[in-house]
Amino acid sequence: MKIIKNDKAFVLTGGPGMGKTSVVDHLKSMRYKTVKEYGRDIIQQQLALGGRKLPWKDSAGFALEMYRQARKDFESTASNKH
């Protein structure tokens, strides 16, 4: 297992409608590097494909897809020198 440390990364969490997107959009407007939240994209993609990796059908499969994308985002930001 490879461990990647990024002392300049923050994780923003919260329930639906709590303002996460607004905070991220504001940070982005201030030129902070941000990453997209992919949950909606994965759901839309799975629905379009007739897939099962949906939170209400296969929560483990959905979580794995979210993890894969989060890891790509983290590795991408960890390798960027600011």
C-alpha atoms as an extended CHARMM CRD file, in Angstrom:
* protein
*
        82  EXT
         1         1  MET       CA              0.0000000000        0.0000000000        0.0000000000  PROA      1               0.0000000000
         2         2  LYS       CA              1.2690000000        3.4370000000       -0.9300000000  PROA      2               0.0000000000
         3         3  ILE       CA              0.6650000000        6.2030000000        1.5840000000  PROA      3               0.0000000000
         4         4  ILE       CA              0.4330000000        9.7290000000        0.2500000000  PROA      4               0.0000000000
         5         5  LYS       CA              0.5420000000       12.6800000000        2.5860000000  PROA      5               0.0000000000
         6         6  ASN       CA             -0.7880000000       16.0620000000        1.5900000000  PROA      6               0.0000000000
         7         7  ASP       CA             -0.5300000000       18.6600000000        4.3520000000  PROA      7               0.0000000000
         8         8  LYS       CA             -2.3630000000       21.2510000000        2.2460000000  PROA      8               0.0000000000
         9         9  ALA       CA             -5.5170000000       19.2320000000        1.5760000000  PROA      9               0.0000000000
        10        10  PHE       CA             -8.8250000000       19.6440000000        3.3220000000  PROA      10              0.0000000000
        11        11  VAL       CA            -11.9440000000       17.5100000000        3.1480000000  PROA      11              0.0000000000
        12        12  LEU       CA            -15.2800000000       19.2850000000        3.2840000000  PROA      12              0.0000000000
        13        13  THR       CA            -18.2150000000       17.1140000000        4.2910000000  PROA      13              0.0000000000
        14        14  GLY       CA            -21.8460000000       17.6380000000        5.1450000000  PROA      14              0.0000000000
        15        15  GLY       CA            -25.3510000000       16.6000000000        4.3170000000  PROA      15              0.0000000000
        16        16  PRO       CA            -27.3400000000       17.5840000000        1.2240000000  PROA      16              0.0000000000
        17        17  GLY       CA            -28.1710000000       21.2720000000        1.0480000000  PROA      17              0.0000000000
        18        18  MET       CA            -25.6410000000       22.3010000000        3.7040000000  PROA      18              0.0000000000
        19        19  GLY       CA            -23.6410000000       24.5970000000        1.4030000000  PROA      19              0.0000000000
        20        20  LYS       CA            -20.6370000000       22.4630000000        0.4450000000  PROA      20              0.0000000000
        21        21  THR       CA            -20.8450000000       23.4010000000       -3.2190000000  PROA      21              0.0000000000
        22        22  SER       CA            -21.1580000000       27.0960000000       -2.3660000000  PROA      22              0.0000000000
        23        23  VAL       CA            -18.0520000000       26.9300000000       -0.1640000000  PROA      23              0.0000000000
        24        24  VAL       CA            -16.0580000000       25.0570000000       -2.8180000000  PROA      24              0.0000000000
        25        25  ASP       CA            -17.2010000000       27.4840000000       -5.5400000000  PROA      25              0.0000000000
        26        26  HSD       CA            -16.1390000000       30.4320000000       -3.3730000000  PROA      26              0.0000000000
        27        27  LEU       CA            -12.7300000000       28.8790000000       -2.6870000000  PROA      27              0.0000000000
        28        28  LYS       CA            -12.3070000000       28.2160000000       -6.4020000000  PROA      28              0.0000000000
        29        29  SER       CA            -13.1390000000       31.8650000000       -7.1730000000  PROA      29              0.0000000000
        30        30  MET       CA            -10.3090000000       32.7860000000       -4.7690000000  PROA      30              0.0000000000
        31        31  ARG       CA             -7.9510000000       30.6410000000       -6.8980000000  PROA      31              0.0000000000
        32        32  TYR       CA             -7.7010000000       27.7220000000       -4.4860000000  PROA      32              0.0000000000
        33        33  LYS       CA             -7.3170000000       24.3630000000       -6.1890000000  PROA      33              0.0000000000
        34        34  THR       CA            -10.5000000000       22.3590000000       -5.7080000000  PROA      34              0.0000000000
        35        35  VAL       CA            -11.7610000000       18.9730000000       -6.8340000000  PROA      35              0.0000000000
        36        36  LYS       CA            -15.2310000000       18.1030000000       -7.9490000000  PROA      36              0.0000000000
        37        37  GLU       CA            -17.6460000000       16.0000000000       -5.9190000000  PROA      37              0.0000000000
        38        38  TYR       CA            -18.4370000000       13.0610000000       -8.1900000000  PROA      38              0.0000000000
        39        39  GLY       CA            -21.4420000000       11.4630000000       -6.5050000000  PROA      39              0.0000000000
        40        40  ARG       CA            -23.9900000000       12.9880000000       -8.8500000000  PROA      40              0.0000000000
        41        41  ASP       CA            -21.8820000000       12.1960000000      -11.9130000000  PROA      41              0.0000000000
        42        42  ILE       CA            -21.5570000000        8.5550000000      -10.9040000000  PROA      42              0.0000000000
        43        43  ILE       CA            -25.3030000000        8.3100000000      -10.2880000000  PROA      43              0.0000000000
        44        44  GLN       CA            -26.1230000000        9.9110000000      -13.6430000000  PROA      44              0.0000000000
        45        45  GLN       CA            -23.6340000000        7.6820000000      -15.4510000000  PROA      45              0.0000000000
        46        46  GLN       CA            -24.9590000000        4.5230000000      -13.8110000000  PROA      46              0.0000000000
        47        47  LEU       CA            -28.5660000000        5.4790000000      -14.5760000000  PROA      47              0.0000000000
        48        48  ALA       CA            -27.6900000000        6.1770000000      -18.2210000000  PROA      48              0.0000000000
        49        49  LEU       CA            -25.9040000000        2.8190000000      -18.5290000000  PROA      49              0.0000000000
        50        50  GLY       CA            -28.5330000000        0.8820000000      -16.6060000000  PROA      50              0.0000000000
        51        51  GLY       CA            -25.8180000000        0.1740000000      -14.0320000000  PROA      51              0.0000000000
        52        52  ARG       CA            -26.2200000000       -1.0080000000      -10.4600000000  PROA      52              0.0000000000
        53        53  LYS       CA            -23.5080000000        1.0530000000       -8.7130000000  PROA      53              0.0000000000
        54        54  LEU       CA            -26.0930000000        3.3130000000       -7.1270000000  PROA      54              0.0000000000
        55        55  PRO       CA            -26.3820000000        4.1690000000       -3.4340000000  PROA      55              0.0000000000
        56        56  TRP       CA            -29.8390000000        2.5740000000       -3.2370000000  PROA      56              0.0000000000
        57        57  LYS       CA            -28.9300000000       -0.5830000000       -5.2030000000  PROA      57              0.0000000000
        58        58  ASP       CA            -25.2720000000       -1.3660000000       -4.5400000000  PROA      58              0.0000000000
        59        59  SER       CA            -23.9020000000        0.9140000000       -1.8600000000  PROA      59              0.0000000000
        60        60  ALA       CA            -20.5560000000       -0.9260000000       -1.7590000000  PROA      60              0.0000000000
        61        61  GLY       CA            -20.1320000000       -0.6020000000       -5.5340000000  PROA      61              0.0000000000
        62        62  PHE       CA            -21.0770000000        3.0680000000       -5.3960000000  PROA      62              0.0000000000
        63        63  ALA       CA            -18.6600000000        3.6550000000       -2.5110000000  PROA      63              0.0000000000
        64        64  LEU       CA            -15.8760000000        1.9450000000       -4.4760000000  PROA      64              0.0000000000
        65        65  GLU       CA            -16.4860000000        4.2150000000       -7.4760000000  PROA      65              0.0000000000
        66        66  MET       CA            -16.4100000000        7.2470000000       -5.1730000000  PROA      66              0.0000000000
        67        67  TYR       CA            -13.1800000000        5.9920000000       -3.5890000000  PROA      67              0.0000000000
        68        68  ARG       CA            -11.5140000000        5.4660000000       -6.9720000000  PROA      68              0.0000000000
        69        69  GLN       CA            -12.3080000000        8.9990000000       -8.0470000000  PROA      69              0.0000000000
        70        70  ALA       CA            -11.2750000000       10.4870000000       -4.7040000000  PROA      70              0.0000000000
        71        71  ARG       CA             -7.9480000000        8.6700000000       -4.9000000000  PROA      71              0.0000000000
        72        72  LYS       CA             -7.3160000000       10.0100000000       -8.4190000000  PROA      72              0.0000000000
        73        73  ASP       CA             -8.1360000000       13.5270000000       -7.2200000000  PROA      73              0.0000000000
        74        74  PHE       CA             -5.9190000000       13.2000000000       -4.1480000000  PROA      74              0.0000000000
        75        75  GLU       CA             -2.9750000000       11.8160000000       -6.1050000000  PROA      75              0.0000000000
        76        76  SER       CA             -3.3810000000       14.5680000000       -8.6820000000  PROA      76              0.0000000000
        77        77  THR       CA             -3.3850000000       17.3400000000       -6.0840000000  PROA      77              0.0000000000
        78        78  ALA       CA             -0.6390000000       15.7190000000       -4.0030000000  PROA      78              0.0000000000
        79        79  SER       CA              1.6770000000       15.6280000000       -7.0090000000  PROA      79              0.0000000000
        80        80  ASN       CA              1.0850000000       19.3000000000       -7.9010000000  PROA      80              0.0000000000
        81        81  LYS       CA              3.6430000000       21.6400000000       -6.4030000000  PROA      81              0.0000000000
        82        82  HSD       CA              2.1580000000       24.9940000000       -5.3930000000  PROA      82              0.0000000000
